[in-house]
Amino acid sequence: MMDLPGADSLRSKVLNWDAETMWQTYALLNDVEAVFRSLKSELGVRPIFHHKEVRADGHLFISVLAYRAIHVLCKRLKHTGNGAS
């Protein structure tokens, strides 16, 4: 596969996944990472220098809550036929 320009290779320790499951998981992880990067920038919580655990917990809570809101909105947009992301 190394001789094919633009080809990617996915690896996992999970042995019972088929190619479709592997691809869906990869796409989901890319989506989550992109949303978290965007949210952290938009919310102004990047870079993170937490010196107390309670602040780190709060940061994680806000990030997960915001991701869930984005996920619901994207799902509703897709359901209505809107291709926005």
C-alpha positions in Angstrom: 0.0 0.0 0.0 3.0 2.3 0.4 3.3 2.7 -3.4 -0.2 4.2 -3.6 0.0 8.0 -3.2 -2.6 9.3 -0.8 -3.4 5.9 0.7 -3.8 5.6 4.4 -3.5 2.7 6.7 -5.5 2.1 9.8 -4.4 -0.1 12.6 -6.2 -1.3 15.7 -5.6 -3.9 18.4 -9.3 -4.9 18.0 -9.2 -8.1 15.9 -12.9 -8.7 15.3 -13.8 -5.5 13.4 -14.5 -5.5 9.8 -13.3 -2.8 7.4 -16.6 -0.8 7.7 -16.5 -0.8 11.5 -12.9 0.3 11.5 -13.6 3.1 9.1 -16.7 4.3 11.0 -14.7 4.4 14.3 -11.8 6.3 12.6 -14.3 8.8 11.1 -16.0 9.3 14.5 -12.6 9.8 16.3 -11.6 12.4 13.7 -15.0 14.1 14.2 -14.7 14.2 18.0 -11.1 15.5 17.8 -12.0 18.3 15.3 -15.1 19.4 17.4 -13.0 19.4 20.6 -10.3 21.5 19.0 -12.8 23.9 17.6 -14.8 24.1 20.9 -11.7 24.7 23.0 -10.6 27.6 20.7 -14.1 29.1 20.5 -14.7 28.8 24.3 -11.2 30.3 24.9 -10.1 27.4 27.1 -7.0 26.5 25.1 -4.2 26.1 26.0 -5.0 24.3 29.2 -3.0 25.0 32.4 -5.1 23.4 35.1 -3.4 23.3 38.5 -6.4 22.0 40.4 -8.4 18.8 39.6 -11.7 20.5 40.0 -10.8 22.9 37.2 -9.8 20.1 34.9 -13.1 18.3 35.7 -15.0 21.5 34.8 -13.1 21.8 31.6 -13.9 18.2 30.6 -17.6 18.6 31.6 -18.0 21.8 29.4 -16.2 20.1 26.5 -18.3 17.0 26.6 -21.5 19.0 27.1 -20.7 21.2 24.1 -19.8 18.2 22.0 -23.1 16.6 22.7 -24.9 19.8 21.7 -23.0 20.0 18.5 -23.7 16.3 17.8 -27.5 16.8 18.3 -27.5 19.9 16.1 -25.6 18.1 13.3 -27.9 15.2 13.5 -31.0 17.5 13.2 -29.5 19.3 10.3 -28.7 16.0 8.5 -32.3 14.8 9.2 -33.7 17.9 7.5 -31.4 17.5 4.5 -29.1 20.4 5.4 -25.5 19.5 4.6 -24.0 22.0 7.0 -21.4 20.8 9.4 
